[in-house]
Amino acid sequence: MDTVERTELVTRFTEEVIEVAEIEELFEERDTPSAYIGYAPTGEMHIGHFTTMRKLADFIEAGVDVTVLIADLHAHLDDAKSPFELLDARSAYYETAIRSMIEAAGADPDAVSFVRGTEFQLEEPYTMDLYRTLAETTLSRAQRAGSEVVRQSDNPKLGGLVYTLMQALDVAALDADIAYGGIDQRGIYMLAREQLPDLGYEKPSCVFAPLLSGLSGGKMSASEAGSKINLTDDDEDVRSKINGAYCPAGEIEGNGVLEYLRFLVFPVFEEREQPFTVERPEKYGGDLEYDEYDPLEADYVSGELHPADLKPAASAAISDVIDPVRTQLLEEPELLESAYPETHG
């Protein structure tokens, strides 16, 4: 695989890449550049996480060494979203769920390195770098960088500000050439590109995944059950949520159903060499079959494909994609019970 092909794999299905030329240079200079993504183990994982996990399959195929950080300390620093006593249980659940998603996306989870924040964030040189960064960063700069990630208020807790600086330092501590995350992480990784050279580290290239729209319209919300598909939702749950989803005929903007297809279903089906099929009565034109997303979108915009036909096909495909993950998690109920005793205990 040449540099062009490897770069295409790393940059496809993304919201923004900073910079594509830097990614190309990495592949020219190194056989195995490195990338990392971090997850703070707070609430239960859902289909929005799955879209970013699927992307790791592209990194692996491109010959990138991938590290997943289970950012346990971050989960507590962000307004104590995870109590200290649940950090171990939630970290274990996150690792199992992430491994299952990577495998379901067609990649080998054993090709990914997993590390917890507490394994390196409490020791030098990390702590010394953090103190240096604290001394150099203004309150407003830290707030601005983390504004899309940590919980905001008029009187913010220090934990959220330290969270932001630690995430920027994680890139260097994990020796990552590429920082990967949702587009909401952009401010933090721009801070990393700005500050890390002053600490003697290389600035990272950045790859940002899009944030999916919620099924009920607007931004997906972890606290709104109907706006997302959970990894343990059964076929009927998925069908019900997709049937009730915001999916206006001919409209793409804010259409979570189309986004699920574009960023999750089609890439996974491509890996499986499986077409996406829409079943329709002959009087409405008969079945439609798609090997790529763009023709489906074109048909949807033109009116050839109606939401009433798309939704049943989408719910079946989404349920098919999450099924291996759902099965894995339901086979180990103690993971959810110990991580979220208030809802699964």
VOBA-1610 file (N, C-alpha, C; in pm, whole numbers, padded with zeros to 5 digits, always signed):
BEGIN
Met+00085-00120+00000Met+00000+00000+00000Met+00089+00125+00000Asp+00064+00217-00094Asp+00150+00334-00103Asp+00097+00448-00015Thr+00170+00559-00014Thr+00136+00673+00072Thr-00002+00729+00041Val-00036+00737-00086Val-00167+00792-00125Val-00280+00705-00071Glu-00266+00574-00083Glu-00369+00482-00036Glu-00379+00485+00117Arg-00267+00490+00184Arg-00269+00494+00331Arg-00331+00624+00381Thr-00297+00734+00315Thr-00353+00863+00354Thr-00503+00867+00331Glu-00550+00809+00220Glu-00693+00804+00191Glu-00767+00726+00299Leu-00710+00617+00344Leu-00774+00538+00449Leu-00787+00618+00578Val-00681+00687+00615Val-00680+00761+00742Val-00773+00882+00737Thr-00787+00943+00621Thr-00862+01069+00612Thr-01007+01053+00566Arg-01048+00935+00518Arg-01185+00922+00467Arg-01287+00921+00582Phe-01409+00958+00548Phe-01519+00963+00645Phe-01485+01048+00768Thr-01420+01161+00744Thr-01382+01250+00854Thr-01447+01387+00836Glu-01446+01465+00943Glu-01499+01601+00938Glu-01390+01700+00899Glu-01268+01677+00950Glu-01156+01768+00922Glu-01025+01694+00950Val-00922+01728+00874Val-00788+01674+00896Val-00690+01790+00899Ile-00606+01793+01001Ile-00505+01899+01014Ile-00368+01833+01031Glu-00291+01834+00932Glu-00314+01867+00793Glu-00293+01740+00711Val-00359+01731+00595Val-00343+01614+00510Val-00197+01598+00468Ala-00132+01709+00437Ala+00009+01703+00396Ala+00097+01645+00506Glu+00062+01673+00632Glu+00139+01617+00743Glu+00120+01466+00753Ile-00001+01419+00727Ile-00026+01274+00729Ile+00056+01207+00619Glu+00055+01267+00501Glu+00134+01212+00390Glu+00282+01205+00426Glu+00330+01311+00490Glu+00472+01316+00529Glu+00504+01208+00632Leu+00411+01183+00724Leu+00432+01077+00823Leu+00452+00942+00755Phe+00368+00914+00656Phe+00379+00786+00586Phe+00505+00777+00501Glu+00552+00890+00453Glu+00677+00890+00376Glu+00796+00866+00466Glu+00789+00917+00589Glu+00905+00912+00679Glu+00906+00788+00769Arg+00789+00730+00798Arg+00782+00622+00896Arg+00699+00505+00844Asp+00745+00387+00873Asp+00668+00269+00834Asp+00540+00257+00916Thr+00552+00287+01047Thr+00436+00272+01136Thr+00420+00394+01226Pro+00362+00501+01174Pro+00331+00614+01262Pro+00227+00572+01365Ser+00209+00655+01465Ser+00120+00618+01576Ser+00004+00716+01589Ala-00108+00664+01637Ala-00227+00746+01660Ala-00289+00707+01792Tyr-00362+00801+01851Tyr-00432+00769+01975Tyr-00569+00836+01977Ile-00661+00772+02047Ile-00790+00831+02078Ile-00817+00805+02225Gly-00877+00901+02292Gly-00907+00885+02434Gly-01056+00887+02460Tyr-01098+00805+02557Tyr-01237+00803+02600Tyr-01242+00810+02752Ala-01316+00907+02803Ala-01339+00914+02947Ala-01456+00822+02980Pro-01437+00723+03066Pro-01544+00626+03096Pro-01652+00685+03187Thr-01746+00753+03124Thr-01856+00815+03199Thr-01985+00736+03174Gly-02073+00785+03087Gly-02198+00715+03061Gly-02181+00594+02971Glu-02289+00518+02954Glu-02284+00400+02868Glu-02249+00438+02724Met-02174+00354+02658Met-02136+00380+02520Met-02255+00355+02427His-02257+00427+02314His-02369+00419+02220His-02317+00424+02078Ile-02409+00433+01982Ile-02371+00422+01842Ile-02281+00537+01797Gly-02288+00651+01863Gly-02197+00760+01831Gly-02053+00721+01855His-02028+00646+01962His-01894+00594+01987His-01853+00494+01880Phe-01950+00416+01834Phe-01921+00311+01736Phe-01865+00372+01607Thr-01915+00488+01566Thr-01866+00548+01442Thr-01718+00584+01454Thr-01675+00632+01571Thr-01533+00663+01587Thr-01450+00536+01600Met-01505+00433+01664Met-01434+00306+01674Met-01416+00241+01538Arg-01518+00253+01452Arg-01507+00196+01319Arg-01388+00256+01245Lys-01363+00383+01267Lys-01252+00451+01200Lys-01117+00389+01237Leu-01108+00331+01354Leu-00981+00269+01394Leu-00944+00155+01301Ala-01045+00090+01242Ala-01016-00016+01144Ala-00938+00040+01026Asp-00969+00166+00987Asp-00894+00229+00878Asp-00750+00256+00918Phe-00730+00304+01041Phe-00594+00329+01089Phe-00513+00200+01088Ile-00573+00093+01138Ile-00502-00035+01146Ile-00466-00084+01006Glu-00562-00076+00914Glu-00537-00122+00777Glu-00428-00039+00710Ala-00418+00089+00748Ala-00316+00177+00690Ala-00179+00157+00753Gly-00168+00067+00849Gly-00040+00039+00912Gly-00001+00137+01020Val-00101+00191+01090Val-00077+00285+01199Val-00087+00210+01332Asp+00007+00235+01422Asp-00002+00181+01558Asp-00106+00262+01636Val-00208+00195+01687Val-00320+00264+01751Val-00320+00237+01901Thr-00335+00344+01978Thr-00352+00334+02123Thr-00486+00395+02162Val-00562+00322+02242Val-00686+00375+02298Val-00662+00403+02445Leu-00681+00528+02482Leu-00667+00569+02622Leu-00802+00562+02690Ile-00811+00481+02794Ile-00929+00484+02882Ile-00898+00588+02990Ala-00950+00707+02970Ala-00910+00822+03050Ala-00987+00827+03181Asp-00949+00738+03272Asp-01025+00724+03396Asp-01022+00850+03483Leu-00906+00913+03497Leu-00900+01035+03578Leu-00985+01145+03516His-00982+01156+03384His-01064+01257+03316His-01212+01239+03350Ala-01257+01114+03361Ala-01398+01088+03386Ala-01443+01148+03519His-01353+01159+03614His-01386+01220+03743His-01364+01371+03741Leu-01261+01415+03669Leu-01229+01557+03666Leu-01339+01640+03602Asp-01411+01585+03505Asp-01518+01658+03439Asp-01645+01654+03524Asp-01647+01739+03625Asp-01763+01756+03712Asp-01806+01625+03777Ala-01707+01538+03806Ala-01731+01410+03874Ala-01840+01328+03804Lys-01837+01325+03669Lys-01937+01247+03595Lys-01928+01099+03631Ser-01809+01054+03665Ser-01793+00918+03718Ser-01737+00927+03859Pro-01808+00873+03958Pro-01755+00872+04095Pro-01625+00792+04101Phe-01538+00828+04191Phe-01409+00762+04201Phe-01423+00611+04220Glu-01522+00571+04298Glu-01538+00429+04329Glu-01587+00346+04210Leu-01632+00413+04102Leu-01678+00340+03984Leu-01580+00345+03867Leu-01467+00411+03886Leu-01374+00428+03773Leu-01321+00295+03721Asp-01285+00203+03808Asp-01232+00074+03762Asp-01339-00004+03686Ala-01460-00009+03739Ala-01567-00086+03675Ala-01604-00026+03540Arg-01612+00105+03533Arg-01648+00168+03406Arg-01535+00157+03303Ser-01411+00160+03351Ser-01298+00142+03260Ser-01299+00002+03200Ala-01329-00098+03281Ala-01337-00236+03232Ala-01448-00251+03130Tyr-01564-00191+03158Tyr-01676-00195+03063Tyr-01639-00127+02932Tyr-01575-00011+02939Tyr-01538+00062+02818Tyr-01442-00020+02733Glu-01342-00083+02795Glu-01246-00160+02716Glu-01316-00276+02646Thr-01404-00346+02716Thr-01476-00457+02654Thr-01562-00409+02538Ala-01636-00299+02559Ala-01722-00246+02454Ala-01641-00199+02334Ile-01529-00133+02358Ile-01446-00083+02249Ile-01385-00199+02171Arg-01336-00300+02241Arg-01282-00418+02171Arg-01389-00482+02082Ser-01510-00490+02133Ser-01619-00550+02056Ser-01652-00467+01933Met-01651-00335+01947Met-01680-00248+01833Met-01572-00257+01726Ile-01447-00262+01768Ile-01337-00273+01672Ile-01349-00403+01594Glu-01379-00511+01665Glu-01394-00640+01599Glu-01514-00640+01505Ala-01625-00581+01548Ala-01744-00576+01464Ala-01722-00493+01338Ala-01627-00399+01346Ala-01595-00315+01231Ala-01499-00384+01135Gly-01455-00506+01170Gly-01371-00583+01078Gly-01223-00576+01106Ala-01184-00523+01222Ala-01042-00514+01258Ala-01013-00603+01378Asp-00885-00623+01404Asp-00841-00707+01514Asp-00819-00622+01639Pro-00899-00638+01743Pro-00881-00556+01864Pro-00746-00578+01931Asp-00684-00695+01905Asp-00552-00719+01963Asp-00443-00636+01896Ala-00477-00571+01783Ala-00382-00482+01717Ala-00382-00344+01782Val-00469-00322+01879Val-00480-00194+01948Val-00423-00206+02089Ser-00347-00106+02131Ser-00296-00101+02269Ser-00394-00023+02355Phe-00425-00077+02472Phe-00513-00008+02565Phe-00431+00036+02687Val-00456+00159+02732Val-00387+00210+02849Val-00485+00296+02928Arg-00472+00294+03059Arg-00554+00380+03144Arg-00474+00502+03187Gly-00543+00612+03207Gly-00475+00734+03247Gly-00395+00719+03375Thr-00449+00646+03471Thr-00380+00629+03599Thr-00249+00552+03586Glu-00224+00493+03470Glu-00098+00420+03451Glu+00020+00513+03425Phe-00007+00639+03384Phe+00106+00729+03355Phe+00082+00873+03398Gln-00042+00912+03426Gln-00071+01052+03454Gln-00038+01096+03597Leu+00004+01002+03680Leu+00038+01036+03819Leu+00189+01040+03842Glu+00265+01022+03735Glu+00410+01010+03749Glu+00482+01113+03663Glu+00611+01133+03697Glu+00694+01216+03610Glu+00730+01136+03486Pro+00754+01202+03371Pro+00758+01348+03352Pro+00622+01413+03330Tyr+00516+01331+03327Tyr+00384+01384+03297Tyr+00343+01494+03395Thr+00361+01469+03525Thr+00316+01567+03624Thr+00397+01696+03613Met+00526+01686+03584Met+00607+01806+03569Met+00562+01886+03447Asp+00532+01817+03338Asp+00481+01886+03220Asp+00348+01953+03249Leu+00265+01887+03330Leu+00136+01946+03364Leu+00155+02073+03445Tyr+00246+02072+03543Tyr+00270+02193+03622Tyr+00322+02306+03534Arg+00409+02275+03440Arg+00461+02377+03348Arg+00349+02435+03263Thr+00260+02348+03218Thr+00149+02394+03136Thr+00051+02478+03217Leu+00025+02437+03340Leu-00062+02515+03428Leu-00008+02656+03449Ala+00123+02667+03460Ala+00185+02797+03484Ala+00177+02889+03363Glu+00163+02831+03244Glu+00167+02909+03121Glu+00031+02936+03059Thr-00074+02866+03104Thr-00204+02873+03037Thr-00300+02961+03115Thr-00363+03055+03047Thr-00459+03141+03113Thr-00593+03068+03131Leu-00672+03118+03224Leu-00802+03060+03251Leu-00890+03065+03125Ser-00890+03178+03057Ser-00976+03192+02940Ser-00931+03100+02827Arg-00799+03079+02812Arg-00749+02991+02706Arg-00791+02847+02732Ala-00780+02802+02858Ala-00821+02666+02892Ala-00971+02648+02874Gln-01049+02747+02914Gln-01195+02738+02898Gln-01233+02731+02751Arg-01169+02813+02670Arg-01200+02816+02527Arg-01166+02683+02461Ala-01052+02626+02497Ala-01008+02500+02436Ala-01103+02386+02469Gly-01154+02383+02591Gly-01239+02272+02634Gly-01387+02300+02628Ser-01427+02408+02562Ser-01566+02452+02568Ser-01665+02352+02510Glu-01621+02267+02417Glu-01711+02170+02355Glu-01703+02032+02420Val-01617+02019+02522Val-01589+01887+02578Val-01632+01877+02724Val-01581+01965+02808Val-01610+01957+02951Val-01733+02041+02983Arg-01799+02005+03091Arg-01921+02073+03134Arg-01890+02219+03167Gln-01970+02309+03114Gln-01946+02452+03129Gln-02041+02514+03232Ser-01994+02619+03298Ser-02077+02694+03392Ser-02014+02831+03412Asp-02087+02922+03476Asp-02033+03055+03504Asp-01924+03049+03609Asn-01927+02945+03690Asn-01825+02929+03795Asn-01765+02789+03783Pro-01680+02767+03682Pro-01632+02631+03652Pro-01542+02575+03760Lys-01549+02445+03776Lys-01459+02378+03869Lys-01321+02363+03804Leu-01219+02358+03886Leu-01083+02348+03835Leu-01061+02218+03759Gly-01135+02113+03798Gly-01115+01983+03734Gly-01133+01988+03584Gly-01234+02062+03537Gly-01258+02071+03394Gly-01147+02142+03320Leu-01084+02239+03385Leu-00973+02311+03323Leu-00848+02224+03318Val-00822+02151+03426Val-00707+02061+03428Val-00729+01947+03328Tyr-00852+01899+03316Tyr-00888+01797+03218Tyr-00837+01836+03079Thr-00867+01961+03042Thr-00830+02009+02909Thr-00680+02005+02888Leu-00604+02052+02985Leu-00458+02054+02972Leu-00401+01912+02972Met-00459+01825+03051Met-00412+01686+03054Met-00436+01617+02920Gln-00551+01644+02858Gln-00578+01580+02730Gln-00477+01624+02625Ala-00438+01750+02628Ala-00335+01797+02536Ala-00202+01726+02563Leu-00169+01706+02690Leu-00044+01639+02725Leu-00046+01489+02694Asp-00165+01429+02694Asp-00175+01285+02665Asp-00115+01252+02529Val-00129+01343+02435Val-00077+01320+02299Val+00074+01293+02306Ala+00145+01377+02382Ala+00290+01361+02394Ala+00326+01241+02480Ala+00252+01223+02590Ala+00284+01113+02681Ala+00268+00977+02614Leu+00176+00967+02519Leu+00153+00841+02448Leu+00229+00835+02316Asp+00314+00936+02293Asp+00402+00939+02176Asp+00322+00925+02048Ala+00212+00998+02039Ala+00123+00988+01923Ala+00159+01089+01816Asp+00172+01043+01694Asp+00192+01133+01580Asp+00059+01195+01538Ile-00050+01121+01560Ile-00183+01164+01518Ile-00277+01161+01637Ala-00341+01273+01664Ala-00447+01278+01765Ala-00581+01263+01693Tyr-00659+01165+01736Tyr-00786+01136+01670Tyr-00900+01151+01769Gly-01009+01211+01725Gly-01126+01226+01811Gly-01239+01293+01737Gly-01349+01315+01806Gly-01461+01386+01747Gly-01426+01532+01723Ile-01501+01596+01636Ile-01473+01736+01603Ile-01489+01827+01724Asp-01563+01781+01826Asp-01574+01859+01949Asp-01442+01869+02024Gln-01345+01781+01990Gln-01214+01783+02054Gln-01119+01883+01988Arg-01163+01951+01886Arg-01074+02034+01806Arg-00999+02138+01890Gly-01071+02208+01977Gly-01008+02313+02057Gly-00894+02260+02142Ile-00912+02143+02200Ile-00808+02085+02286Ile-00685+02047+02204Tyr-00706+01987+02087Tyr-00590+01945+02008Tyr-00522+02062+01938Met-00594+02171+01914Met-00526+02292+01868Met-00438+02349+01979Leu-00484+02337+02102Leu-00402+02377+02216Leu-00276+02290+02224Ala-00291+02160+02197Ala-00176+02070+02197Ala-00075+02110+02090Arg-00124+02141+01971Arg-00033+02183+01864Arg+00039+02313+01899Glu-00026+02396+01977Glu+00032+02524+02018Glu+00133+02508+02130Gln+00102+02423+02228Gln+00184+02419+02350Gln+00293+02312+02351Leu+00268+02198+02289Leu+00363+02087+02301Leu+00503+02121+02250Pro+00518+02195+02139Pro+00655+02229+02098Pro+00734+02306+02204Asp+00665+02387+02285Asp+00734+02461+02391Asp+00783+02369+02502Leu+00726+02248+02509Leu+00769+02150+02609Leu+00869+02051+02551Gly+00906+02071+02425Gly+01005+01985+02363Gly+00949+01868+02284Tyr+00817+01872+02256Tyr+00754+01763+02182Tyr+00711+01811+02043Glu+00689+01715+01953Glu+00638+01747+01820Glu+00489+01779+01828Lys+00444+01872+01746Lys+00300+01897+01741Lys+00233+01783+01664Pro+00117+01739+01710Pro+00050+01627+01644Pro-00030+01670+01522Ser-00043+01581+01426Ser-00144+01596+01323Ser-00277+01555+01387Cys-00388+01602+01330Cys-00518+01577+01392Cys-00618+01526+01290Val-00693+01426+01330Val-00801+01372+01248Val-00928+01377+01330Phe-01030+01444+01276Phe-01153+01465+01351Phe-01271+01395+01284Ala-01343+01318+01365Ala-01465+01252+01318Ala-01583+01347+01334Pro-01685+01334+01250Pro-01805+01417+01266Pro-01885+01374+01388Leu-01961+01465+01443Leu-02055+01433+01550Leu-02191+01406+01486Leu-02248+01292+01515Leu-02374+01256+01453Leu-02491+01336+01509Ser-02588+01362+01424Ser-02711+01427+01469Ser-02793+01328+01551Gly-02874+01380+01638Gly-02962+01294+01716Gly-03079+01247+01632Leu-03135+01134+01667Leu-03250+01081+01592Leu-03374+01167+01609Ser-03378+01243+01717Ser-03493+01329+01741Ser-03472+01470+01685Gly-03363+01488+01610Gly-03331+01619+01555Gly-03233+01691+01645Gly-03147+01775+01587Gly-03046+01845+01664Gly-02931+01754+01700Lys-02852+01795+01797Lys-02733+01723+01839Lys-02770+01598+01919Met-02696+01490+01896Met-02718+01370+01975Met-02689+01398+02122Ser-02777+01353+02208Ser-02761+01376+02352Ser-02753+01245+02427Ala-02649+01230+02507Ala-02633+01108+02586Ala-02745+01092+02688Ser-02804+01205+02730Ser-02909+01200+02833Ser-03048+01184+02775Glu-03063+01190+02642Glu-03193+01176+02578Glu-03200+01040+02509Ala-03275+00948+02569Ala-03275+00809+02523Ala-03315+00795+02376Gly-03411+00874+02332Gly-03461+00859+02197Gly-03372+00918+02090Ser-03265+00989+02128Ser-03182+01055+02028Ser-03069+00968+01977Lys-03053+00847+02035Lys-02938+00764+01999Lys-02975+00616+02008Ile-02894+00534+01944Ile-02906+00390+01955Ile-02803+00342+02056Asn-02847+00272+02159Asn-02755+00215+02256Asn-02700+00083+02204Leu-02583+00047+02251Leu-02519-00075+02202Leu-02593-00201+02245Thr-02675-00191+02347Thr-02751-00307+02393Thr-02897-00304+02351Asp-02935-00206+02269Asp-03073-00202+02220Asp-03103-00327+02136Asp-03220-00388+02159Asp-03256-00504+02078Asp-03318-00458+01946Asp-03353-00556+01861Asp-03404-00523+01728Asp-03526-00432+01735Glu-03615-00460+01828Glu-03737-00380+01839Glu-03706-00238+01885Asp-03611-00223+01979Asp-03571-00089+02024Asp-03515-00008+01907Val-03427-00072+01829Val-03367-00003+01714Val-03475+00036+01615Arg-03565-00056+01586Arg-03672-00031+01490Arg-03761+00085+01538Ser-03795+00085+01664Ser-03882+00189+01718Ser-03815+00327+01711Lys-03686+00332+01746Lys-03615+00461+01744Lys-03597+00513+01602Ile-03566+00424+01508Ile-03549+00468+01369Ile-03683+00509+01309Asn-03789+00435+01340Asn-03921+00470+01287Asn-03966+00608+01334Gly-03926+00644+01455Gly-03964+00774+01509Gly-03863+00883+01485Ala-03759+00854+01407Ala-03650+00948+01388Ala-03686+01063+01295Tyr-03620+01174+01316Tyr-03630+01289+01226Tyr-03562+01253+01095Cys-03640+01240+00988Cys-03586+01194+00859Cys-03675+01248+00747Pro-03679+01382+00731Pro-03770+01442+00632Pro-03730+01406+00489Ala-03828+01382+00405Ala-03805+01342+00267Ala-03717+01443+00195Gly-03612+01392+00131Gly-03526+01476+00048Gly-03427+01562+00122Glu-03428+01560+00256Glu-03340+01648+00334Glu-03225+01569+00396Ile-03105+01624+00385Ile-02984+01560+00438Ile-02942+01623+00570Glu-02954+01755+00579Glu-02905+01829+00695Glu-02974+01782+00823Gly-02894+01743+00922Gly-02949+01701+01051Gly-03021+01569+01048Asn-03004+01492+00941Asn-03073+01364+00926Asn-02986+01253+00985Gly-03015+01217+01110Gly-02933+01117+01179Gly-02937+00980+01114Val-03049+00945+01052Val-03059+00814+00987Val-02958+00803+00874Leu-02951+00906+00790Leu-02853+00906+00681Leu-02710+00907+00734Glu-02688+00979+00842Glu-02553+00986+00899Glu-02510+00849+00953Tyr-02600+00779+01019Tyr-02568+00644+01066Tyr-02528+00554+00948Leu-02601+00568+00838Leu-02570+00486+00720Leu-02434+00524+00662Arg-02410+00654+00649Arg-02286+00700+00585Arg-02162+00664+00666Phe-02166+00690+00795Phe-02045+00679+00875Phe-02027+00547+00947Leu-02131+00464+00949Leu-02117+00336+01017Leu-02158+00218+00929Val-02280+00218+00881Val-02330+00100+00810Val-02253+00074+00681Phe-02241+00175+00595Phe-02174+00151+00467Phe-02027+00112+00483Pro-01949+00177+00570Pro-01811+00131+00588Pro-01801-00013+00639Val-01889-00051+00733Val-01887-00188+00785Val-01932-00286+00678Phe-02038-00253+00605Phe-02085-00341+00498Phe-01980-00354+00388Glu-01908-00246+00361Glu-01800-00254+00261Glu-01694-00354+00304Glu-01659-00351+00432Glu-01561-00446+00484Glu-01613-00589+00470Arg-01742-00607+00488Arg-01802-00741+00478Arg-01835-00780+00334Glu-01817-00684+00241Glu-01857-00705+00101Glu-02006-00738+00092Gln-02083-00659+00167Gln-02228-00681+00178Gln-02301-00557+00129Pro-02394-00570+00035Pro-02468-00452-00013Pro-02575-00410+00087Phe-02618-00286+00075Phe-02729-00234+00155Phe-02854-00242+00068Thr-02952-00316+00114Thr-03071-00341+00034Thr-03194-00276+00095Val-03269-00206+00010Val-03397-00147+00049Val-03507-00226-00020Glu-03591-00292+00058Glu-03699-00371+00000Glu-03822-00284-00022Arg-03874-00290-00145Arg-03993-00213-00179Arg-04088-00299-00263Pro-04218-00275-00253Pro-04313-00344-00342Pro-04284-00308-00488Glu-04318-00399-00576Glu-04294-00376-00719Glu-04368-00252-00768Lys-04486-00225-00711Lys-04562-00109-00758Lys-04493+00023-00726Tyr-04396+00020-00631Tyr-04319+00141-00599Tyr-04178+00136-00657Gly-04156+00043-00750Gly-04026+00038-00818Gly-03941-00081-00784Gly-03983-00163-00687Gly-03906-00281-00652Gly-03787-00249-00563Asp-03711-00351-00529Asp-03599-00337-00436Asp-03488-00250-00496Leu-03415-00182-00405Leu-03297-00105-00442Leu-03176-00164-00369Glu-03063-00166-00437Glu-02942-00220-00375Glu-02828-00121-00396Tyr-02754-00095-00288Tyr-02646+00004-00293Tyr-02517-00058-00238Asp-02408-00038-00311Asp-02275-00078-00264Asp-02200+00040-00204Glu-02246+00162-00234Glu-02183+00283-00182Glu-02291+00379-00132Tyr-02250+00470-00045Tyr-02347+00562+00016Tyr-02395+00670-00080Asp-02305+00729-00160Asp-02341+00846-00241Asp-02461+00824-00333Pro-02471+00709-00403Pro-02592+00687-00485Pro-02720+00682-00402Leu-02711+00629-00281Leu-02830+00627-00194Leu-02871+00770-00160Glu-02774+00854-00124Glu-02806+00992-00091Glu-02868+01064-00211Ala-02814+01039-00328Ala-02868+01103-00449Ala-03012+01061-00472Asp-03042+00933-00452Asp-03179+00886-00469Asp-03272+00946-00363Tyr-03218+00964-00243Tyr-03300+01020-00134Tyr-03334+01166-00164Val-03236+01241-00211Val-03259+01383-00241Val-03355+01398-00358Ser-03344+01311-00458Ser-03430+01321-00577Ser-03573+01275-00551Gly-03593+01201-00444Gly-03725+01148-00415Gly-03746+01006-00460Glu-03646+00949-00528Glu-03655+00810-00570Glu-03663+00716-00450Leu-03598+00755-00341Leu-03599+00675-00219Leu-03674+00752-00110His-03781+00693-00060His-03868+00760+00037His-03832+00715+00179Pro-03848+00805+00280Pro-03819+00767+00419Pro-03892+00641+00464Ala-04015+00621+00416Ala-04092+00504+00458Ala-04026+00374+00413Asp-03951+00380+00304Asp-03878+00262+00257Asp-03739+00255+00319Leu-03678+00372+00340Leu-03542+00376+00394Leu-03537+00330+00539Lys-03633+00373+00620Lys-03625+00348+00764Lys-03622+00199+00800Pro-03709+00116+00744Pro-03700-00027+00780Pro-03567-00090+00741Ala-03514-00051+00623Ala-03385-00104+00580Ala-03273-00055+00670Ala-03280+00072+00710Ala-03177+00129+00798Ala-03179+00063+00935Ser-03298+00043+00992Ser-03305-00018+01125Ser-03252-00160+01123Ala-03282-00235+01016Ala-03232-00373+01006Ala-03080-00375+00993Ala-03025-00282+00913Ala-02881-00277+00892Ala-02808-00233+01019Ile-02862-00134+01087Ile-02799-00085+01210Ile-02800-00194+01317Ser-02912-00263+01330Ser-02921-00372+01426Ser-02822-00483+01392Asp-02805-00509+01263Asp-02708-00609+01217Asp-02567-00569+01256Val-02533-00441+01239Val-02398-00392+01269Val-02367-00399+01418Ile-02464-00360+01503Ile-02436-00358+01646Ile-02452-00495+01711Asp-02509-00592+01639Asp-02541-00721+01700Asp-02422-00790+01768Pro-02302-00796+01706Pro-02190-00862+01776Pro-02153-00792+01906Val-02165-00659+01907Val-02133-00584+02029Val-02239-00608+02135Arg-02362-00601+02094Arg-02476-00627+02185Arg-02462-00766+02248Thr-02432-00865+02165Thr-02418-01002+02214Thr-02308-01013+02318Gln-02194-00950+02288Gln-02080-00955+02381Gln-02115-00893+02515Leu-02179-00777+02512Leu-02211-00708+02637Leu-02318-00781+02717Leu-02416-00838+02649Leu-02522-00910+02720Leu-02474-01043+02776Glu-02366-01097+02718Glu-02307-01220+02772Glu-02226-01194+02898Glu-02193-01068+02925Glu-02119-01031+03046Glu-02197-00924+03123Pro-02315-00958+03175Pro-02400-00858+03240Pro-02336-00793+03362Glu-02238-00862+03421Glu-02174-00805+03539Glu-02098-00677+03507Leu-02056-00661+03381Leu-01986-00538+03342Leu-02075-00416+03361Leu-02196-00423+03305Leu-02289-00311+03318Leu-02340-00297+03461Glu-02362-00410+03527Glu-02414-00405+03664Glu-02316-00336+03759Ser-02187-00363+03742Ser-02088-00302+03831Ser-02055-00159+03790Ala-02062-00130+03658Ala-02029+00003+03611Ala-02142+00103+03633Tyr-02267+00056+03620Tyr-02384+00143+03632Tyr-02488+00079+03723Pro-02454+00066+03852Pro-02544-00003+03944Pro-02679+00068+03960Glu-02683+00198+03931Glu-02808+00271+03948Glu-02912+00233+03840Thr-02866+00185+03726Thr-02959+00146+03619Thr-02956-00002+03586His-02847-00071+03620His-02835-00214+03585His-02817-00304+03706Gly-02808-00244+03823Gly-02783-00325+03943Gly-02907-00400+03990
//
